[in-house]
Amino acid sequence: MNKIDLYFTPAEVQDSDLADKLVIVIDVLRASTTAAVALANGAREIIPVASIDAAGELKQKLGKEHVLLCGERDGIKIEGFDLGNSPAEYEPKAVKDKALIFCSTNGSKAMLKGGQGVFCLVGGLVNLSEVLRFAVREQKDTAIICSGSGGKFSFEDAVTGGKYIAELEKKLGRELDKNDGARAALQLFRREETDLYAALRSSFHGKYLVTLGFEADIRASAQLDSVPVVPLFTGGRIVRHQPETVTAQ
């Protein structure tokens, strides 16, 4: 592992940027956090889709038994869906042994883009150390894709991406070659590192979630290493990483 690149939105990423790369997709408010919580609480798999129509079509194909429609538009649960995008909804009684078809405003599209890498992991603050442990073991050049917000830069994802870079370099004991996005995210994190909850809450999207009544989700999303799982995107599905079964795509 010699290089780490960071992209502030999926639109910045060309297919060639992910060739032979380990990819970490970040949507800290809230899809990354929700994915980690869902898998930790027993969900069998999460299937990201790009649109509401695609979600409905896939559920028709898979059947209703043990399949849930999950996701949001503009922070609010989609009409007719079983769950929204609040990690608090993904309790064991709701998701255990279920397949979750997941469609969100930003996160699911970033996950689908990241799936073009050799490995694709879904990372938030809640599972940072576990995701980085996987990355260090694989020793592949890494690309971080921030989900952004409506196709634009998002402060909270950039700060979280910078935290990933800082911790990865600390684990490796050396600096990595970085693109400009990675350098900028690292500097932004250094400015905000004393209070990541405040950084997330003060972001444009964080403030919006507060108006919707989801301040508790922000606090949950800022809890470092509180959900020690690695969501691995493989074969079109996000599953909980089991060390003995992982293979490159």
N, C-alpha and C positions, 0 to 999 in steps of 0.2 A: 504494500500500500504506500503510494507516493503522492497521490493527488486527491484533493477533494474539491468538487465544484458545487456551487449552490445556485439554484434558479428560483427567482422570486414568484414566478407563476409557471404553470405547465406550458403556456404558449411559448415561452422562451426556449423550450427544450426541443432540439432536433433528434430524430431517431439515432443518428450517429453519436450524439452526446452520451448515449446510454450503452453503447457497445462495450461488452465485457466489464460492465460496471455493477457494483452493488448499489442499489437505489434505496434511499430512505425518503418516504413520503410523509410530509408534516402538514397536518391540519389541526393544530392544537386546540382550537375552539370551533368545532368540537369533535370532528369525525375520528381523528386519531385516538383521542381519549375514549370515545365511545366504542371503537373497535377493540381496544385493549380490554375494557371492562366487559364487553360482551363475551369475548373468548375466555376471559378469566372466570366468568360465571357460567361457563358450560356450553355456549353456543357452538354448534358443530362446525359452521362455516359462515362466512360473510361473502356475498356475491355482489360486488359493486357494478352498477349499471349507470349509463350516461343520461338516461331520461326517465321520466315517469312512465311514458308509454312502454319503454323497454322493460321496466320493472313489472308492469301488469302482464305483458306478454310472457315473461319468464315464469311468473307465478302460474299462469294458465298451463304452461308446458310442464312444470314440475309438480303441479297438483297442490291442493290446499294443506294436506297433512304435514305437519312439522315444518311448514314454510311460513315465514312472516315477511310482510312488506314493511320496510323501515326507511325513514329518511325525512327530509325537510326541504322546504323552499323558503328562503329568507328567514330562516330560524324557526319556522313554525311547522309542526307536523303536517304532512301532506294529507289532504282529505281522503278518507278511505283506507289509509295505511294503519298498520297495527301499532307501530312505535314511531316516535320522532327521532331527534338526534341529541337528546339529553342522556348522558351516561346514567343518570338516576333511574331511567326507565328500564334499563337492561339488567334487571335483577334475575337471579337464578330461576325463580318461578316463571319468569316470562320467556327466557331464552334458552334454558338448558335443553340440549339435544336438538335445537332448531337450526334450520338453515335460514339465514337472514338476507333477503334481497335488499340491497342498500343503495339509496339514491339521495345524494345531498347536493346543495347548491355548488359547492366547490370540491369537497374532499373526494367524492367517488370518481370524478373526472381525473383528478391528479393520480389516484390509485391506478386507474386504467393506463394512464401514460407511464407511470413507474413500472408497470408490469412488463415493459419492454427490456428491462435490465436483466442481468444474469440472476440476481436475487433482487426481490423487492420487499422491503419491510415497511410497516406502518409505525411511525414513531411519534410520541408525544413526550411531555415531561414525565408523565406517570410511569413510563416504561423505558426511560432513557438508558439506564445502565445495562439492562438486558439486551436492548437493540445494539448498543455499542459493543457488548461482549461478543455478539454474533459477528459484527463487522471486523473486530480485531482478529477473531479466529480465522475468518475467510481471507483477510489480507488482500482485498481487491480495492483498486481505485474506486472512489465513492462519489455518487451524485446525490445531493439533497434536493428534492423538489418540494417547494412550499406551495400549498394549494392556492394561496392568495384569496382575494375576495372579489367576486364578480369579474375576474380576469385582471384584477389590479393588485398591486403590492399590498401585503397585510403586515402590519407592524408585529403582531404577536407571533406569526410564523417565522418572520425573520429573526426575532430575538431567540426563539426556540432553536432555530437552525444554528445560530451563533453559539448557543449553549452546547449543541451537539459537537460542533467543531472544536470548541475549547476543551471539552471533556475527552474527545478522541485524541487530540494532540497530547493531553496530559497522560492518557493511558499508554500511548506509544512512546512518550518521552522525547518527542521531536516535533518540529514543525513540518507540515505538509505543504506541498505546492497548491496554491489556491487560485481560482478564478476571481474576478472582481466581486462577484456576488458573495462568495465565501468570505472574502476579506471584509466587505462592508457589513455582513451579518455578524461577524466576530466582533468588530468594533462596536456595533450597536448593542450586542449582548454585554460587552464590558461596561457600557454605560448604565445598563439596567440590572446587572446581576445581583445587586443587593436585595431586590424585592421583585421576584418574577410574577407574583400574584398582582402586584400593582402595575407591572408592565402590561400584563394581559388585560387587566380591567380598564386601563387607560386607553387601550387601542380603540379605534373606531368601531370595530366589530364587538369588542368587549362592552363598550358603552351601549351598543345596540341590544346586546343580549340582556343587559341589566334592565333596559326598558321593557323587555318581554318577560321579566321575572326570573331570569336564569342566572342570577349572580352566584348561586350555589354551584352551578356548573363550572363557572370560571375558577372558583376556589378549588374545586375537585381537580380541574385540569392542571392546576399549578402545583399539585402535590407530587413532588419529585419521588420517583421510584415507588409509588404507592400501589402500582399494578404490575408486578414483575412478569410480564408475558411478552413474547415476540410474535406479533401478527405477521405471518409470511404469506405473500401473495404468490400463488403457484397454480397453474392450470385454470386461471380465471376465477379462483376462489382464495379468500384469505382464511387461513387456518392457524391454529396455535402451533408454533414451532415445537417439534419434538426432535431433540438432537440426533436420535438414531435414524431418523427418516429423511433428513433434509438432503435434497439434491438440487443442483443448479438447473435453471430452466433451459 
